[in-house]
Amino acid sequence: MRRRLVAGAALAMAGRGWAQGAPGRSAYAEAMKLAFEMKQRAVAAGDQPYGAVVVHEGRIIGEGPSRVHSKNDWNAHAEREAIRDAQRRLGRADLTGSVLVSTSIPCSACQRAAVEARIARMIHGESLTDAGAPR
């Protein structure tokens, strides 16, 4: 099921345990499920096995499978694709207060992109490891 924005507002994860306000651990588990869906989408497209989403106030505002091979762009890591998608959907570069949820630990370039976008925290892996604020 593809999640789209309606009239510029983020689409809540209806029916997936998402509530208004800041998400708790269960919400991050739901976000991680979507990140793993992004990973599967990347693999199905013949790309690297990574996926990521950006969450803000309990809503998915960006999603991204790895597109390094499909775009022939070393810069198209899943995390950066998710950040770009969130920025495009919101119409702004500042993602203050958002959380980057990724299937694996983001590389240093993706962490830097998260810093530039003002991402508040990073969560990665099936165990929902909280990597804290990007540095």
Backbone as CSV, one residue per row, in Angstrom:
resi,resn,N_x,N_y,N_z,CA_x,CA_y,CA_z,C_x,C_y,C_z
1,MET,0.842,-1.175,0.000,0.000,0.000,0.000,0.889,1.241,0.000
2,ARG,0.726,2.105,-0.960,1.518,3.326,-1.090,0.896,4.416,-0.233
3,ARG,1.716,5.145,0.515,1.244,6.236,1.353,1.514,7.542,0.645
4,ARG,0.505,8.345,0.497,0.633,9.626,-0.197,0.198,10.763,0.709
5,LEU,0.644,11.950,0.393,0.199,13.138,1.099,-1.049,13.681,0.421
6,VAL,-1.936,14.174,1.224,-3.165,14.754,0.713,-3.124,16.243,1.012
7,ALA,-3.216,17.057,-0.005,-3.214,18.513,0.124,-2.061,19.027,0.978
8,GLY,-0.891,18.423,0.818,0.314,18.914,1.477,0.467,18.506,2.935
9,ALA,-0.486,17.797,3.509,-0.380,17.361,4.909,0.105,15.920,4.953
10,ALA,0.832,15.577,5.990,1.332,14.207,6.107,0.179,13.252,6.363
11,LEU,0.256,12.086,5.761,-0.766,11.059,5.912,-0.431,10.187,7.107
12,ALA,-1.361,10.095,8.041,-1.152,9.263,9.226,-1.194,7.797,8.829
13,MET,-0.554,6.988,9.612,-0.536,5.557,9.362,-1.812,4.958,9.938
14,ALA,-2.930,5.191,9.302,-4.219,4.707,9.777,-4.205,3.194,9.868
15,GLY,-4.738,2.693,10.978,-4.834,1.260,11.151,-3.520,0.577,11.486
16,ARG,-2.454,1.331,11.721,-1.159,0.726,12.033,-0.680,1.120,13.424
17,GLY,-1.586,1.556,14.289,-1.204,1.860,15.662,-0.604,3.241,15.860
18,TRP,-0.724,4.117,14.903,-0.155,5.454,15.030,-1.159,6.362,15.697
19,ALA,-0.672,7.193,16.585,-1.524,8.146,17.294,-0.982,9.544,17.066
20,GLN,-1.814,10.525,17.352,-1.360,11.913,17.250,-0.291,12.147,18.313
21,GLY,0.576,13.090,18.098,1.633,13.395,19.049,2.882,12.587,18.769
22,ALA,3.852,12.745,19.640,5.134,12.058,19.458,4.947,10.557,19.586
23,PRO,5.537,9.790,18.668,5.365,8.341,18.712,6.170,7.709,19.835
24,GLY,5.638,6.632,20.389,6.359,5.844,21.381,7.081,4.705,20.687
25,ARG,7.605,3.773,21.480,8.357,2.652,20.925,7.534,1.860,19.914
26,SER,6.238,1.632,20.192,5.418,0.851,19.263,5.270,1.581,17.930
27,ALA,5.219,2.897,17.965,5.133,3.659,16.720,6.427,3.522,15.929
28,TYR,7.562,3.497,16.625,8.818,3.296,15.918,8.876,1.901,15.320
29,ALA,8.267,0.936,16.010,8.196,-0.424,15.456,7.396,-0.403,14.161
30,GLU,6.312,0.338,14.126,5.512,0.453,12.903,6.308,1.168,11.812
31,ALA,7.040,2.210,12.184,7.873,2.914,11.211,8.957,1.997,10.680
32,MET,9.529,1.168,11.557,10.566,0.245,11.121,9.990,-0.782,10.142
33,LYS,8.759,-1.222,10.360,8.119,-2.134,9.405,8.062,-1.494,8.027
34,LEU,7.709,-0.219,7.981,7.658,0.483,6.701,9.063,0.640,6.117
35,ALA,10.057,0.905,6.956,11.444,1.004,6.472,11.864,-0.327,5.839
36,PHE,11.461,-1.448,6.453,11.795,-2.754,5.880,11.010,-3.000,4.584
37,GLU,9.814,-2.419,4.469,9.096,-2.482,3.190,9.883,-1.716,2.125
38,MET,10.456,-0.577,2.506,11.288,0.202,1.582,12.516,-0.614,1.176
39,LYS,13.091,-1.338,2.134,14.243,-2.199,1.839,13.860,-3.252,0.805
40,GLN,12.712,-3.881,0.986,12.252,-4.898,0.036,11.994,-4.291,-1.337
41,ARG,11.483,-3.079,-1.370,11.268,-2.382,-2.639,12.600,-2.154,-3.348
42,ALA,13.626,-1.774,-2.576,14.961,-1.561,-3.155,15.511,-2.861,-3.733
43,VAL,15.412,-3.935,-2.968,15.916,-5.237,-3.418,15.177,-5.682,-4.682
44,ALA,13.863,-5.518,-4.702,13.061,-5.908,-5.866,13.463,-5.125,-7.115
45,ALA,13.955,-3.896,-6.914,14.395,-3.062,-8.032,15.859,-3.318,-8.394
46,GLY,16.493,-4.284,-7.706,17.891,-4.593,-7.985,18.866,-3.646,-7.326
47,ASP,18.429,-2.993,-6.265,19.273,-2.011,-5.596,19.820,-2.559,-4.283
48,GLN,20.531,-1.731,-3.557,21.098,-2.111,-2.268,19.989,-2.370,-1.260
49,PRO,20.197,-3.274,-0.298,19.143,-3.651,0.647,19.009,-2.716,1.848
50,TYR,18.549,-1.492,1.596,18.360,-0.514,2.663,17.044,0.227,2.451
51,GLY,16.442,0.613,3.564,15.214,1.395,3.522,15.174,2.342,4.708
52,ALA,14.428,3.438,4.559,14.333,4.422,5.638,13.033,5.206,5.516
53,VAL,12.592,5.731,6.653,11.448,6.636,6.681,11.760,7.774,7.641
54,VAL,11.048,8.882,7.476,11.150,10.006,8.397,9.784,10.154,9.062
55,VAL,9.805,10.241,10.396,8.592,10.347,11.202,8.583,11.703,11.893
56,HIS,7.423,12.340,11.914,7.264,13.590,12.657,5.889,13.581,13.305
57,GLU,5.879,13.733,14.622,4.637,13.759,15.396,3.727,12.580,15.063
58,GLY,4.313,11.397,14.986,3.536,10.192,14.766,3.085,9.956,13.345
59,ARG,3.632,10.709,12.417,3.243,10.572,11.012,4.463,10.327,10.148
60,ILE,4.287,9.499,9.140,5.342,9.304,8.143,5.308,10.526,7.232
61,ILE,6.434,11.224,7.158,6.490,12.383,6.270,7.455,12.168,5.118
62,GLY,8.204,11.077,5.151,9.125,10.769,4.061,9.489,9.301,4.075
63,GLU,9.701,8.752,2.906,10.097,7.350,2.800,11.089,7.204,1.662
64,GLY,11.961,6.206,1.794,12.943,6.019,0.732,13.599,4.657,0.733
65,PRO,13.501,3.973,-0.389,14.339,2.794,-0.594,15.687,3.261,-1.132
66,SER,16.713,2.435,-1.005,17.986,2.763,-1.635,17.766,2.821,-3.146
67,ARG,18.324,3.837,-3.779,18.227,3.983,-5.233,19.598,4.236,-5.861
68,VAL,20.643,3.787,-5.174,22.014,4.011,-5.638,22.213,3.446,-7.043
69,HIS,21.792,2.208,-7.260,21.989,1.570,-8.567,20.936,2.009,-9.577
70,SER,19.683,2.084,-9.145,18.624,2.435,-10.102,18.773,3.855,-10.631
71,LYS,19.309,4.774,-9.810,19.546,6.149,-10.261,20.974,6.355,-10.757
72,ASN,21.822,5.325,-10.548,23.246,5.461,-10.848,23.812,6.696,-10.135
73,ASP,23.475,6.786,-8.837,23.818,7.952,-8.028,24.264,7.465,-6.648
74,TRP,25.535,7.533,-6.348,26.066,7.068,-5.071,25.425,7.803,-3.908
75,ASN,24.817,8.935,-4.155,24.223,9.793,-3.138,22.776,9.418,-2.817
76,ALA,22.225,8.412,-3.476,20.806,8.065,-3.319,20.595,6.970,-2.273
77,HIS,21.288,7.104,-1.140,21.082,6.167,-0.035,19.658,6.310,0.477
78,ALA,19.131,5.253,1.074,17.747,5.240,1.552,17.459,6.411,2.501
79,GLU,18.389,6.686,3.405,18.169,7.757,4.376,18.045,9.115,3.696
80,ARG,18.918,9.363,2.739,18.854,10.652,2.039,17.624,10.729,1.150
81,GLU,17.223,9.599,0.578,15.998,9.573,-0.223,14.783,9.878,0.662
82,ALA,14.753,9.325,1.867,13.648,9.585,2.791,13.644,11.047,3.239
83,ILE,14.820,11.587,3.529,14.916,13.002,3.922,14.455,13.898,2.780
84,ARG,14.925,13.630,1.565,14.506,14.438,0.408,12.992,14.352,0.191
85,ASP,12.447,13.137,0.347,11.009,12.951,0.175,10.238,13.775,1.209
86,ALA,10.674,13.756,2.463,10.021,14.547,3.515,10.114,16.039,3.203
87,GLN,11.276,16.493,2.779,11.442,17.908,2.445,10.556,18.306,1.271
88,ARG,10.465,17.434,0.284,9.623,17.707,-0.887,8.144,17.755,-0.476
89,ARG,7.719,16.792,0.328,6.321,16.735,0.753,5.921,17.945,1.591
90,LEU,6.836,18.376,2.475,6.527,19.505,3.351,6.817,20.854,2.716
91,GLY,7.597,20.842,1.645,7.930,22.099,0.978,8.939,22.936,1.736
92,ARG,9.764,22.272,2.540,10.797,23.001,3.287,11.953,22.053,3.617
93,ALA,13.118,22.630,3.852,14.306,21.843,4.158,14.396,21.477,5.642
94,ASP,13.788,22.275,6.501,13.885,22.096,7.949,12.920,21.017,8.439
95,LEU,13.483,19.930,8.968,12.678,18.817,9.495,12.826,18.726,11.014
96,THR,12.969,19.872,11.671,13.161,19.929,13.114,12.153,19.043,13.845
97,GLY,12.683,18.250,14.785,11.834,17.401,15.603,11.508,16.053,14.988
98,SER,11.949,15.803,13.778,11.661,14.548,13.095,12.642,13.461,13.517
99,VAL,12.254,12.219,13.264,13.078,11.057,13.585,13.329,10.274,12.303
100,LEU,14.573,9.931,12.054,14.956,9.119,10.907,15.002,7.667,11.357
101,VAL,14.180,6.829,10.742,14.113,5.407,11.080,14.672,4.646,9.890
102,SER,15.720,3.862,10.139,16.459,3.219,9.058,16.694,1.746,9.365
103,THR,16.765,0.936,8.318,16.990,-0.495,8.503,18.384,-0.809,9.015
104,SER,19.329,0.081,8.829,20.672,-0.132,9.362,21.267,1.204,9.779
105,ILE,22.428,1.152,10.400,23.088,2.373,10.876,23.398,3.289,9.694
106,PRO,22.965,4.532,9.718,23.265,5.443,8.610,24.773,5.728,8.513
107,CYS,25.259,5.826,7.288,26.668,6.168,7.073,26.906,7.618,7.497
108,SER,28.150,8.025,7.527,28.479,9.385,7.975,27.869,10.449,7.062
109,ALA,27.792,10.179,5.757,27.196,11.160,4.840,25.693,11.300,5.097
110,CYS,25.030,10.187,5.409,23.595,10.244,5.716,23.364,10.925,7.060
111,GLN,24.268,10.683,8.015,24.160,11.381,9.294,24.320,12.886,9.091
112,ARG,25.234,13.261,8.221,25.439,14.685,7.940,24.189,15.287,7.294
113,ALA,23.570,14.548,6.384,22.326,15.015,5.759,21.244,15.189,6.818
114,ALA,21.203,14.281,7.798,20.231,14.390,8.886,20.503,15.628,9.738
115,VAL,21.772,15.913,9.996,22.135,17.128,10.735,21.654,18.356,9.968
116,GLU,21.955,18.408,8.679,21.569,19.563,7.852,20.049,19.748,7.813
117,ALA,19.298,18.641,7.863,17.834,18.711,7.828,17.251,18.942,9.225
118,ARG,18.119,18.964,10.236,17.723,19.167,11.632,16.881,18.020,12.195
119,ILE,17.203,16.809,11.746,16.575,15.606,12.293,16.961,15.510,13.770
120,ALA,16.008,15.200,14.641,16.266,15.170,16.087,16.933,13.876,16.549
121,ARG,16.508,12.727,16.007,17.015,11.431,16.449,17.081,10.474,15.277
122,MET,17.869,9.423,15.483,17.949,8.345,14.500,17.691,7.027,15.218
123,ILE,16.829,6.219,14.648,16.528,4.886,15.157,16.896,3.923,14.035
124,HIS,17.606,2.832,14.358,18.002,1.922,13.279,17.914,0.466,13.707
125,GLY,17.703,-0.395,12.740,17.711,-1.841,12.918,16.462,-2.411,13.547
126,GLU,16.316,-3.716,13.386,15.143,-4.414,13.919,15.001,-4.266,15.423
127,SER,16.095,-4.078,16.129,16.043,-3.933,17.586,15.693,-2.505,18.006
128,LEU,15.428,-1.631,17.046,15.068,-0.234,17.295,16.131,0.476,18.133
129,THR,17.381,0.343,17.727,18.483,0.988,18.432,18.367,2.495,18.283
130,ASP,18.353,3.185,19.409,18.271,4.642,19.404,19.689,5.193,19.321
131,ALA,20.040,5.741,18.177,21.392,6.277,17.968,21.501,7.718,18.441
132,GLY,20.416,8.275,18.956,20.450,9.651,19.442,20.416,10.647,18.298
133,ALA,20.859,11.840,18.619,20.887,12.906,17.614,22.014,12.651,16.615
134,PRO,21.775,12.966,15.339,22.858,12.810,14.361,23.986,13.787,14.670
135,ARG,25.224,13.351,14.376,26.386,14.223,14.617,27.155,14.416,13.347
